[in-house]
Amino acid sequence: MGAVIGKSGFLDTNRSLEDKTVKSITSIGRDDPTTAEAHRAATILRILQGSRSLLSESPWINNIWFPSSDGPPAWPEDWTESLLPPSFSAAQSDLLAHCDVVPVVHHQLNDSQQEAVNTMYSPLNSHRITIIQGPPGTGKTSVIASFVQIATQTGYNGIWLVAQSNVAVKNIAEKLVVVGFLDWRILVSKDFHFEWSFSIFMTESFDI
């Protein structure tokens, strides 16, 4: 008998292991779902039962999973009047109206990464969904951190960074620390919480 918490495992045995070494352990049977997996399953069940209209009401889900045509995404009319960040000057606002990307200078990014940050930062409807693809080590997390820095410096706030795994969330958090951005809070599942060293993040955390 045993148990697993996060990446650590505990083994109970009715035999003495004195002078013996455990070289491998085979887990038989399905592990219990994580908190995130349980919430996801419950949400899907409510949608299938008709008690939640997430699929039909969310413009994001409709544009990603159920596009109406091969043309550009269709957004609500009131979304087209995107508010510019509070610190934008009149000259910057005029520049935005005549170009597809925001000419932000960041010397730590290469041309491809800078183009990705500019596109993410653009308020144009055609840039509301930006897909950034690349193998490990190509700087995707650096792009995220640079966008957060630039967006917050120009007046944006309330930015949510969401990932499908705890490891990805931790990688983003560590990158924000590396670039010197510490004004954030983190949500992490209890399954992963105990493995973190929050002192290196210099911030608060909240369990979910």
C-alpha positions in Angstrom: 0.0 0.0 0.0 1.1 3.5 -0.6 0.2 7.0 -1.6 1.4 9.8 -3.9 1.3 13.5 -3.2 2.5 15.7 -6.0 5.8 14.1 -7.2 6.5 12.3 -3.9 5.5 8.8 -3.1 5.1 6.9 0.2 5.3 3.1 0.4 3.8 0.9 3.2 4.8 -2.7 3.2 4.3 -5.7 5.5 7.8 -6.9 4.8 11.1 -5.6 6.2 13.2 -3.7 3.7 16.2 -3.6 5.9 19.4 -3.9 3.9 17.3 -3.9 0.7 16.9 -1.3 -2.1 13.7 -0.5 -3.9 14.7 -0.1 -7.6 11.2 0.4 -9.1 7.5 0.7 -8.2 4.7 -0.2 -10.6 1.4 1.6 -10.0 -1.7 -0.6 -10.9 -5.0 1.1 -11.5 -6.0 4.6 -12.3 -4.9 7.5 -10.1 -7.5 9.7 -8.6 -8.3 12.8 -10.7 -6.6 16.1 -9.7 -8.6 19.0 -8.6 -8.4 20.6 -12.0 -9.4 17.4 -13.8 -12.5 17.0 -11.5 -13.6 20.6 -12.1 -13.2 20.2 -15.9 -15.2 17.0 -15.9 -18.0 18.6 -13.8 -18.1 21.6 -16.2 -18.3 19.4 -19.3 -21.1 17.4 -17.6 -23.1 20.6 -16.9 -22.7 21.7 -20.5 -23.9 18.3 -21.8 -26.9 18.4 -19.4 -27.8 21.8 -20.7 -27.4 23.6 -17.4 -24.5 25.7 -18.6 -24.4 27.6 -21.9 -20.7 28.2 -22.0 -20.3 26.8 -25.6 -23.0 29.0 -27.1 -22.3 32.3 -25.2 -18.5 32.6 -25.1 -17.1 34.5 -28.2 -13.7 32.9 -27.4 -14.9 29.3 -27.6 -17.1 30.1 -30.6 -14.2 31.6 -32.6 -11.7 28.9 -31.6 -13.9 25.7 -31.9 -16.9 26.8 -33.9 -15.9 29.4 -36.5 -18.7 30.5 -38.7 -16.4 30.7 -41.8 -12.8 30.7 -43.0 -12.7 34.5 -42.6 -11.5 36.5 -39.6 -13.1 35.8 -36.2 -16.4 37.4 -35.4 -16.4 39.5 -32.2 -19.3 41.3 -30.5 -19.8 44.8 -31.8 -19.1 46.5 -28.5 -15.7 44.7 -28.4 -14.6 46.6 -31.5 -14.3 49.8 -29.5 -11.3 48.6 -27.5 -10.1 51.1 -25.0 -6.5 52.1 -25.3 -4.3 51.8 -22.2 -4.6 54.9 -19.9 -1.0 56.0 -20.5 -1.2 56.1 -24.3 -0.5 59.6 -25.7 -2.4 61.1 -28.6 0.5 60.4 -30.9 0.6 56.7 -29.9 -3.1 56.4 -30.4 -2.9 57.9 -33.9 0.0 55.5 -34.6 -2.1 52.5 -33.5 -4.9 53.5 -35.9 -2.5 53.3 -38.9 -0.4 50.2 -38.3 -1.0 46.5 -37.5 1.4 46.2 -34.6 2.7 48.4 -31.8 6.4 49.4 -32.3 7.7 48.4 -28.9 11.4 48.3 -28.4 12.8 45.5 -26.3 16.5 44.7 -26.8 16.3 41.3 -25.1 14.0 39.8 -27.8 14.9 38.7 -31.3 12.9 39.8 -34.2 10.4 36.9 -34.1 9.8 37.3 -30.4 9.4 41.0 -30.7 6.8 40.6 -33.5 4.9 38.1 -31.2 4.8 40.6 -28.3 3.7 43.4 -30.6 0.9 41.3 -32.0 -0.3 40.3 -28.5 -0.2 43.9 -27.5 -2.2 45.2 -30.4 -5.9 46.1 -29.7 -7.0 45.2 -33.2 -9.8 42.6 -33.5 -7.7 40.5 -35.8 -5.1 40.1 -33.0 -7.5 39.1 -30.2 -6.3 35.5 -30.5 -2.6 35.1 -31.1 -1.0 31.7 -31.4 2.7 31.5 -30.7 4.3 28.1 -31.6 7.8 26.9 -31.1 9.8 24.0 -29.6 11.3 24.1 -26.1 13.9 26.8 -25.6 12.7 29.2 -28.3 11.6 31.9 -25.9 7.8 31.5 -25.6 7.9 32.1 -21.8 10.2 35.2 -22.4 7.6 36.5 -24.8 4.9 36.1 -22.2 7.0 37.9 -19.6 7.9 40.7 -22.0 4.2 41.3 -22.9 3.3 41.5 -19.2 6.1 44.1 -18.6 5.1 46.2 -21.6 1.3 46.0 -21.0 1.5 46.9 -17.3 3.9 49.8 -18.0 1.4 51.3 -20.4 -1.6 51.1 -18.1 -3.1 47.6 -18.5 -4.0 45.7 -15.3 -5.9 42.6 -14.3 -3.9 40.3 -16.7 -4.6 36.6 -16.2 -2.0 34.1 -17.3 -3.5 30.6 -17.5 -1.8 27.3 -18.3 -2.9 23.7 -18.5 -0.3 22.4 -16.0 1.2 23.5 -12.7 4.7 23.2 -14.2 3.8 25.7 -16.9 2.5 28.2 -14.3 5.7 27.8 -12.3 7.8 28.4 -15.4 5.9 31.6 -16.1 6.2 32.8 -12.5 10.0 32.1 -12.4 10.4 34.0 -15.7 8.6 37.0 -14.3 10.9 37.0 -11.3 14.0 36.8 -13.6 12.9 39.9 -15.6 12.3 41.8 -12.3 8.5 41.8 -12.4 7.1 40.9 -8.9 3.7 42.6 -8.8 1.6 39.5 -9.2 -0.3 36.7 -7.4 -0.4 33.1 -8.1 -3.1 30.4 -8.0 -1.8 26.8 -7.8 -3.6 23.5 -7.1 -3.1 21.9 -3.7 -1.6 18.8 -5.4 1.4 21.0 -6.4 1.5 23.5 -3.6 3.8 21.8 -1.2 6.6 21.5 -3.8 7.0 25.2 -4.3 9.5 27.5 -2.6 7.5 30.7 -2.4 10.4 32.6 -0.9 12.1 32.8 -4.3 9.0 34.4 -5.8 8.7 37.3 -3.2 5.0 37.2 -3.5 1.8 35.8 -2.0 0.1 32.6 -3.2 -3.5 31.2 -3.0 -4.6 27.6 -3.0 -7.3 26.2 -5.2 
